[in-house]
């Protein structure tokens, strides 16, 4: 398995361990990622799942891509979002890329937003809209554009599996094209980037791929690529971590070392008492208080390094 596929598979396994999806659904998703039953069962066990479920399980229906049911624990962090517009623009090698664009009324900067492992969902569009309402025009890229876009997948697990098949070089090329489109639309403004979970990993990937146009970046609980070298960026980096996210936190020290080696302005902050994906208000791990605090930290960071 590639590092991306391994990360995605571990996310599925931990979703099952945490009780977010039943065993049968976890095995279905792992099969889509290319794991046979013995390997999938071994992964679930390694991540802490019992060998067999404690109770009978009904067949699982494919999961929607629209972002799930909002958590009852609080409102989304940040202001009410401004509307987003579906756009297309030229990508590498004659491709066409898709994104959601949210224009701030009086922009202080531009921000590229990278989605989680289900593709460009309504939740991620909302994040772009909230950034625009906070004064930062935002472009939320669809990394499944070359497959026709996230909307072509009716099952989120299939979208996740497809993301696992894409190599880093393509992700980097598409993100660099998106930075170019953001620079065109936010002409004369400083540019930033943020991403969540898988998108946090993509943010680290672009930072370590000689992208000099970013002035700030905020990866949310994203895995650091192996042998990350950030000498090719000048971005000030705010890394957001969750205390109860051991898998991603295992790369925190390496991120600190890479940022220090590159002499980048940076701050790594861990929010206590919360788990992976605590910012996603459509997910079961959402924590309204931590999300609100994190959003304020993001605005402060962008205010210092973009505005």
C-alpha positions in Angstrom: 0.0 0.0 0.0 1.1 3.6 -0.6 1.4 5.9 2.4 -1.8 7.6 1.4 -3.7 4.3 1.1 -2.3 3.2 4.5 -3.5 6.5 6.1 -7.0 6.1 4.6 -7.2 2.5 5.7 -6.2 3.4 9.2 -8.9 6.1 9.3 -11.5 3.5 8.4 -10.2 1.1 11.0 -10.3 3.8 13.7 -13.7 4.9 12.7 -14.8 1.4 13.5 -12.9 1.2 16.7 -14.5 4.4 17.9 -18.0 3.1 17.1 -18.7 5.4 14.1 -19.2 2.6 11.6 -20.1 -1.1 12.0 -17.6 -3.8 11.2 -19.3 -4.8 8.0 -19.1 -1.3 6.7 -15.4 -1.0 7.7 -14.6 -4.2 5.8 -16.5 -2.9 2.8 -14.5 0.3 2.8 -11.2 -1.5 3.3 -12.0 -3.8 0.4 -12.5 -0.7 -1.8 -9.0 0.4 -0.7 -7.6 -2.8 -1.9 -7.4 -4.9 1.3 -8.5 -8.5 1.2 -10.4 -9.9 4.1 -7.3 -11.3 6.0 -5.4 -8.0 5.7 -8.5 -5.9 6.6 -9.2 -8.1 9.6 -5.6 -7.8 10.8 -5.7 -4.1 10.5 -8.9 -3.8 12.5 -7.4 -6.0 15.2 -4.2 -4.0 15.2 -6.1 -0.8 15.7 -8.0 -2.2 18.7 -11.1 -3.7 17.3 -12.3 -7.1 18.8 -12.1 -10.1 16.4 -15.9 -10.3 16.1 -18.6 -7.7 16.7 -20.4 -7.9 20.0 -23.8 -7.7 18.4 -25.3 -8.7 15.0 -25.0 -6.0 12.4 -27.4 -5.1 9.5 -26.0 -4.5 6.0 -24.6 -1.1 5.6 -25.9 1.3 3.0 -23.4 3.5 1.0 -22.8 6.7 2.8 -23.7 10.1 1.4 -21.2 12.7 0.3 -23.1 15.7 1.5 -21.4 15.9 4.9 -23.7 13.9 7.2 -26.0 15.0 10.0 -24.9 18.1 11.9 -23.7 17.4 15.4 -26.1 18.3 18.3 -23.1 19.5 20.4 -23.0 23.1 18.9 -23.1 25.4 16.0 -20.4 25.5 13.3 -17.3 27.6 14.2 -17.1 31.1 12.6 -19.5 33.4 11.0 -22.4 32.5 8.7 -20.8 31.5 5.4 -21.0 33.6 2.3 -22.3 31.8 -0.8 -19.8 29.7 -2.9 -19.7 29.5 -6.7 -18.8 26.4 -8.6 -15.9 27.2 -10.9 -13.6 25.4 -13.3 -10.1 26.4 -14.4 -7.2 25.0 -16.4 -5.2 22.3 -14.7 -2.0 20.5 -15.7 -1.6 18.8 -19.0 -4.8 20.1 -20.5 -7.0 19.0 -17.6 -9.9 21.0 -16.1 -10.1 21.4 -12.4 -13.1 22.1 -10.3 -13.5 24.1 -7.1 -15.8 26.2 -5.0 -15.0 29.9 -4.9 -16.1 32.3 -2.1 -15.2 35.9 -2.6 -14.8 38.2 0.4 -16.4 41.7 0.1 -13.1 43.4 1.0 -10.5 40.7 0.9 -7.5 40.7 3.1 -5.9 37.7 1.5 -6.7 34.5 -0.4 -6.9 31.0 1.0 -6.7 27.6 -0.7 -8.8 25.0 1.2 -8.2 21.2 0.8 -10.9 18.8 1.7 -11.0 15.6 3.9 -11.0 12.1 2.4 -14.6 12.2 1.1 -13.8 14.9 -1.5 -15.3 18.4 -1.9 -18.4 18.2 0.4 -20.9 20.8 1.5 -19.0 21.1 4.8 -15.8 22.1 3.0 -17.7 24.6 0.9 -19.1 26.1 4.1 -15.5 26.5 5.4 -14.6 28.4 2.3 -17.7 30.6 2.8 -16.9 31.2 6.4 -13.4 32.3 5.5 -14.9 34.7 2.9 -17.2 36.1 5.6 -14.1 36.6 7.8 -12.4 38.6 5.0 -10.4 36.0 3.2 -11.5 35.0 -0.3 -11.3 31.2 -0.5 -10.9 28.5 -3.2 -11.9 25.0 -2.1 -10.3 22.6 -4.6 -11.8 19.3 -5.7 -8.9 16.8 -5.9 -11.2 14.4 -7.7 -11.7 16.9 -10.6 -10.0 14.6 -13.1 -12.6 11.9 -12.3 -15.4 14.3 -13.0 -15.5 15.7 -9.5 -16.7 14.5 -6.2 -20.3 14.8 -7.2 -19.8 11.9 -9.6 -19.4 9.5 -6.6 -22.7 8.6 -4.9 -20.8 6.7 -2.2 -18.2 8.5 0.0 -16.2 5.3 0.4 -15.7 5.1 -3.4 -14.5 8.7 -3.4 -12.1 7.9 -0.6 -10.8 4.8 -2.4 -10.2 6.8 -5.6 -8.2 9.4 -3.7 -6.1 6.5 -2.4 -5.2 5.6 -6.0 -3.8 9.0 -6.9 -0.1 9.6 -6.6 1.5 12.5 -4.8 2.8 14.1 -8.0 -0.7 14.5 -9.4 -1.9 16.0 -6.1 0.9 18.5 -6.0 0.4 19.5 -9.7 -3.3 20.1 -9.1 -2.7 22.1 -5.9 -0.1 24.2 -7.6 -2.5 25.0 -10.4 -5.1 25.9 -7.8 -2.6 28.3 -6.1 -2.2 29.9 -9.5 -5.9 30.3 -9.9 -6.2 31.7 -6.4 -3.4 34.2 -7.2 -5.3 35.3 -10.3 -8.6 35.8 -8.4 -7.0 37.4 -5.3 -4.7 39.6 -7.4 -2.0 41.4 -5.4 -3.0 39.7 -2.1 -1.0 37.3 0.0 -2.0 33.6 -0.2 -2.6 31.0 2.4 -3.7 27.4 2.6 -5.6 25.2 5.1 -6.7 21.6 5.0 -8.4 19.0 7.2 -7.4 15.4 7.9 -6.4 14.1 4.5 -6.4 17.7 3.4 -4.1 18.5 6.3 -1.7 15.9 4.9 -2.1 17.5 1.5 -1.2 20.9 3.0 2.0 19.4 4.5 2.7 17.8 1.1 2.5 21.1 -0.8 4.6 22.8 1.8 7.3 20.2 1.2 7.0 20.5 -2.6 8.8 23.7 -3.3 5.7 26.0 -3.4 7.0 29.5 -2.8 3.8 31.5 -3.3 2.2 30.7 0.1 2.7 33.1 2.9 0.8 31.1 5.6 -0.6 27.6 6.0 -2.8 25.8 8.6 -2.8 22.0 8.4 -5.5 20.5 10.7 -4.5 17.1 12.1 -2.8 16.0 8.9 -0.1 13.3 8.6 3.3 14.5 7.6 4.8 13.0 4.4 7.8 10.9 4.9 11.1 12.8 4.7 9.3 16.1 4.5 11.6 19.0 3.4 10.1 22.5 3.6 13.1 24.4 2.4 11.2 25.5 -0.7 8.4 27.4 1.1 8.3 30.7 3.0 4.9 30.0 4.6 4.3 30.7 8.3 2.8 27.4 9.5 0.2 26.9 12.3 -0.2 23.2 12.8 -3.4 22.1 14.6 -3.5 18.8 16.5 -6.0 17.0 18.7 -4.9 15.5 22.0 -6.8 12.2 21.4 -5.3 11.6 17.9 -2.3 9.4 18.5 -1.9 8.3 14.9 -1.4 11.8 13.5 0.3 13.1 16.7 3.0 10.5 16.0 4.3 12.8 13.2 4.2 16.0 15.3 7.8 15.9 16.4 8.9 15.3 12.8 6.9 18.3 11.7 8.5 20.5 14.3 11.9 19.3 13.2 11.2 20.0 9.5 9.8 23.4 10.2 12.8 24.3 12.4 15.2 23.0 9.9 13.7 25.2 7.2 13.7 28.2 9.6 10.0 28.8 9.1 7.9 30.8 11.5 5.7 28.2 13.0 3.5 27.2 15.9 2.1 23.7 16.7 -0.9 23.7 18.9 -2.7 20.7 20.5 -6.3 21.1 21.6 -7.0 19.1 24.8 -9.7 16.6 25.3 -10.7 16.2 21.6 -10.1 13.8 18.8 -9.3 13.7 15.1 -11.7 15.8 13.0 -13.0 17.8 15.9 -13.5 20.8 13.6 -16.0 19.1 11.3 -19.4 20.1 12.5 -21.1 17.4 10.4 -19.2 14.6 12.1 -19.6 12.7 15.3 -16.2 13.9 16.7 -17.2 17.6 16.5 -16.4 19.7 19.5 -17.9 23.2 19.3 -15.7 24.8 21.9 -12.5 23.6 20.4 -13.6 24.3 16.9 -14.5 27.9 17.8 -11.1 28.4 19.5 -9.3 26.8 16.5 -11.1 29.1 14.1 -10.1 32.2 16.1 -6.5 30.9 16.1 -6.7 30.5 12.3 -8.0 34.1 11.9 -5.3 35.4 14.1 -2.6 33.5 12.2 -3.9 34.8 8.8 -4.3 38.3 10.2 -0.6 38.3 11.1 0.8 36.6 8.0 -1.7 37.4 5.2 -3.4 40.7 5.9 
